[in-house]
Amino acid sequence: MKWEQLISAKRFGMENIHEERQENRSEFQRDYDRLVFSAPFRRLQNKTQVFPLPGSVFVHNRLTHSLEVSCVGRSLGNDVARIILSQRPELQHSFFPEIGSIVSAACLAHDLGNPPFGHSGERAISTFFSEGNGGALKEELTEEEWLDIIHFEGNANAFRLLTHQFEGRRKGGFALTYSTLASIVKYPFCSGLAGENSKFGFFKTEEESFRMIADELGLRKFQESPLKYARHPLVYLVEAADDICYQVMDIEDAYKLKILTLEETKELLMSYFSEDRKARIRKTCSYVTDANEQIAYLRSSVIGLLIRECTHAFVENEQKILNGEFPSTLIKNIAPQARIAYQESAKVSASRIYRSKDVLDVELAGFRIITTLLELMIEAVRYPHRTYSQLLIDRVSGQYHINSPTLSGRVQAVLDYISGMTDVFALDLYRKIKGNSLPAV
């Protein structure tokens, strides 16, 4: 793959439209701004990241997480661009210097397709079809349509959201650049290749859209059917930014919620550094009396170190990445001490944070809410002539194709509708449908 082809300002859905503009923003900065001002992005403020939405202690939601990932992604992109341009100055005359802006925009968009209630929302949707009452649809859908829904994936759903007309007047919806769109697809293959981890990059309905983008950008194709490509190289930077932020910020949130003690948190964060660096950090911390500020300083130091390490890993493996032969992640290719510290943080998160009572309570409630909404809405679109079905269908916004002539189209519209909900909206709708609350008179 070649950088000159990989970085394109062509806009999805506007391939034949030329717009004259007099402004200082680049096309990729415009991508970022379009996302920030979009309704799906605003809704992230009311979607769970890991911990319950804030009470007296403010922890991360999907919006704050996405903004932080975007900041880290911009730094990664800019640092990689600076190093590679120093080695190959001829790329200065292409769009390559803009990769910081592309990665930053892709980071903003990477979680847009996630349903409410964190990762339990994805599992609730998948298992409703694979283990629950949704199994009745198996004989009514094609094999590809069935695989899409039993492996429901937030990443594939984000690509769908960004390439469909949910948000704007143009055919292409957000009309983002090809390079930004390709940079969010972590798993550039169809659901038939999802495997045991249930990860894939696009639904059957978006297969041709991804094929068009991938072929235009020159992504390496591994097989035609089922469809599989190599990742766009910038996906590795988006993934690294996400890996850095969720691991480090979840540790800080766990400290704020008293799941981890001050000493446990300090020990985890300090373990990333050499003895010499630890001494300098301790000296700086001695001037800061507030414990929260000490943790914030340690957190920022760890993020800075991981940015440098992931930048180095990308540059060192650039040719493998461009050849589509890099099978790992950047975070797994950082220096041994930082890698071991990251792995230890991941172990603590798995045992102490993600299995904590508050987190499990949100997952249990979210699972029940989404399952109930799916049961009612899927029944409604299977039998739309029924009176109660019509009441539910009329409740759905006109932006969703809930009256599609095909069952698969109606099922996909239900998934679009439910995955786009905030936690609060889903809970409120659940209560109203169950008769537990009524609109104020």
VENFENDA-V836767 format. One record per backbone hydrogen bond with DSSP energy under -0.5 kcal/mol. CO is the residue of the C=O (numbers start at 0). NH is the residue of the N-H. E is the energy in kcal/mol with one decimal. If there is no record, write none. Layout:
((CO/NH/E) (CO/NH/E))
//
This chain:
((1/4/-1.1) (1/5/-2.5) (2/6/-1.7) (5/7/-0.8) (7/178/-1.1) (9/177/-2.7) (10/13/-1.8) (13/16/-1.7) (15/17/-0.5) (16/18/-0.5) (17/19/-0.5) (18/20/-0.5) (25/29/-1.8) (26/30/-1.3) (27/31/-1.7) (28/32/-2.2) (29/33/-2.6) (30/34/-2.0) (31/35/-2.3) (32/36/-2.0) (34/37/-1.5) (37/41/-1.8) (38/42/-2.1) (39/43/-0.5) (40/43/-1.2) (41/44/-1.7) (42/45/-1.8) (43/46/-1.6) (43/61/-0.7) (43/62/-1.2) (45/422/-2.6) (45/423/-0.6) (46/61/-2.2) (47/117/-0.5) (50/48/-0.5) (55/57/-0.5) (56/54/-0.8) (56/58/-0.6) (59/48/-0.7) (59/49/-0.6) (60/64/-2.2) (61/65/-2.1) (62/66/-2.3) (63/67/-2.2) (64/68/-2.7) (65/69/-2.1) (66/70/-1.8) (67/71/-2.3) (68/72/-2.9) (69/73/-2.3) (70/74/-1.8) (71/75/-2.5) (72/76/-2.8) (73/77/-2.7) (74/78/-2.5) (75/79/-2.6) (76/80/-2.5) (77/81/-2.3) (78/82/-1.9) (79/83/-2.6) (80/84/-2.6) (81/85/-1.3) (82/86/-1.0) (83/87/-2.4) (87/90/-2.1) (88/91/-1.9) (89/92/-1.2) (90/93/-1.9) (94/97/-2.3) (95/98/-2.0) (97/100/-0.9) (97/101/-1.9) (98/102/-2.7) (99/103/-2.0) (100/104/-2.1) (101/105/-2.7) (102/106/-2.4) (103/107/-1.5) (104/108/-1.4) (105/109/-1.0) (108/111/-1.8) (110/113/-1.8) (116/119/-0.9) (116/120/-0.6) (117/120/-1.4) (117/121/-0.7) (118/122/-2.0) (119/123/-2.5) (120/124/-1.9) (121/125/-2.4) (122/126/-2.8) (123/127/-1.4) (124/128/-1.0) (125/128/-0.7) (125/129/-2.3) (126/130/-2.5) (126/131/-1.5) (127/133/-1.9) (127/134/-0.5) (131/134/-1.9) (132/135/-1.6) (133/136/-2.1) (134/137/-1.5) (136/139/-1.9) (136/140/-0.8) (137/140/-0.7) (141/145/-2.4) (142/146/-2.5) (143/147/-1.9) (144/148/-1.4) (145/149/-2.2) (146/150/-1.1) (148/151/-1.1) (152/156/-2.1) (153/157/-2.0) (154/158/-1.7) (155/159/-2.0) (156/160/-2.6) (157/161/-2.3) (158/162/-0.9) (159/162/-0.8) (159/163/-0.6) (160/163/-0.7) (161/173/-0.7) (163/165/-1.9) (163/166/-0.6) (169/172/-1.7) (171/173/-0.7) (171/174/-1.7) (175/11/-2.8) (176/180/-2.2) (177/181/-2.6) (178/182/-1.5) (180/183/-1.3) (181/184/-0.9) (183/185/-1.3) (186/188/-2.9) (186/200/-0.7) (187/228/-2.7) (188/200/-2.5) (188/201/-0.8) (189/192/-2.0) (190/193/-1.8) (193/198/-1.0) (194/197/-1.3) (202/205/-1.5) (203/206/-1.2) (205/209/-2.5) (206/210/-2.5) (207/211/-2.3) (208/212/-2.0) (209/213/-3.3) (210/214/-2.6) (211/215/-1.9) (212/216/-2.1) (213/217/-0.8) (213/218/-2.5) (219/221/-0.5) (219/229/-2.9) (222/227/-2.0) (226/189/-1.7) (227/221/-2.4) (227/222/-1.6) (231/234/-2.3) (232/235/-1.2) (232/236/-0.5) (233/237/-2.0) (234/238/-2.9) (235/239/-1.9) (236/240/-2.3) (237/241/-2.0) (238/242/-2.8) (239/243/-2.8) (240/244/-2.3) (241/245/-2.6) (242/246/-1.5) (243/247/-2.1) (244/248/-2.7) (245/249/-1.6) (246/250/-1.1) (247/251/-1.6) (248/252/-2.7) (249/253/-2.3) (250/254/-1.7) (251/255/-2.2) (252/256/-2.0) (253/258/-2.7) (253/259/-1.4) (254/257/-1.7) (260/264/-2.3) (261/265/-2.5) (262/266/-2.5) (263/267/-2.1) (264/268/-2.2) (265/269/-2.9) (266/270/-1.4) (268/271/-1.1) (269/272/-2.0) (273/277/-2.7) (274/278/-1.9) (275/279/-1.5) (276/280/-2.4) (277/281/-2.8) (278/282/-1.8) (279/283/-2.1) (280/284/-2.8) (281/285/-1.6) (282/286/-0.5) (283/286/-1.4) (284/287/-1.4) (286/288/-0.6) (289/293/-1.8) (290/294/-2.2) (291/295/-2.2) (292/296/-2.3) (293/297/-2.4) (294/298/-2.9) (295/299/-2.3) (296/300/-2.1) (297/301/-2.4) (298/302/-2.4) (299/303/-2.2) (300/304/-2.2) (301/305/-2.6) (302/306/-2.2) (303/307/-1.9) (304/308/-2.4) (305/309/-2.7) (306/310/-2.2) (307/311/-2.2) (308/312/-2.4) (309/313/-2.3) (310/314/-2.4) (311/315/-2.6) (312/316/-1.5) (314/317/-1.0) (316/320/-2.5) (317/321/-2.7) (318/322/-1.8) (319/324/-3.2) (320/323/-1.3) (324/326/-0.8) (328/331/-0.6) (329/332/-2.0) (330/333/-0.7) (334/338/-2.6) (335/339/-2.8) (336/340/-2.1) (337/341/-2.3) (338/342/-2.4) (339/343/-2.1) (340/344/-2.2) (341/345/-2.2) (342/346/-2.0) (343/347/-2.3) (344/348/-2.5) (345/349/-2.3) (346/350/-2.1) (347/351/-3.1) (347/352/-0.9) (348/352/-1.1) (348/353/-3.2) (352/355/-1.8) (355/359/-2.5) (356/360/-2.5) (357/361/-1.7) (358/362/-2.0) (359/363/-2.8) (360/364/-2.5) (361/365/-2.9) (362/366/-2.4) (363/367/-2.0) (364/368/-2.5) (365/369/-2.6) (366/370/-2.1) (367/371/-2.2) (368/372/-2.3) (369/373/-2.5) (370/374/-2.5) (371/375/-2.1) (372/376/-2.6) (373/377/-2.9) (374/378/-1.5) (375/379/-1.7) (376/380/-2.2) (377/381/-1.7) (378/382/-1.8) (382/385/-1.6) (385/389/-2.0) (386/390/-1.6) (387/391/-2.0) (388/392/-2.8) (389/393/-2.6) (390/394/-0.7) (391/394/-0.7) (392/395/-1.5) (396/399/-1.6) (399/401/-2.2) (400/403/-1.4) (405/409/-1.9) (406/410/-2.8) (407/411/-2.4) (408/412/-1.8) (409/413/-2.0) (410/414/-2.1) (411/415/-2.4) (412/416/-2.5) (413/417/-2.7) (414/418/-2.5) (415/419/-1.3) (417/115/-0.5) (417/420/-1.3) (421/425/-2.4) (422/426/-2.3) (423/427/-2.7) (424/428/-2.8) (425/429/-2.3) (426/430/-2.3) (427/431/-2.2) (428/432/-2.8) (429/433/-2.1) (430/435/-2.7) (430/436/-1.0) (431/434/-0.9))
//
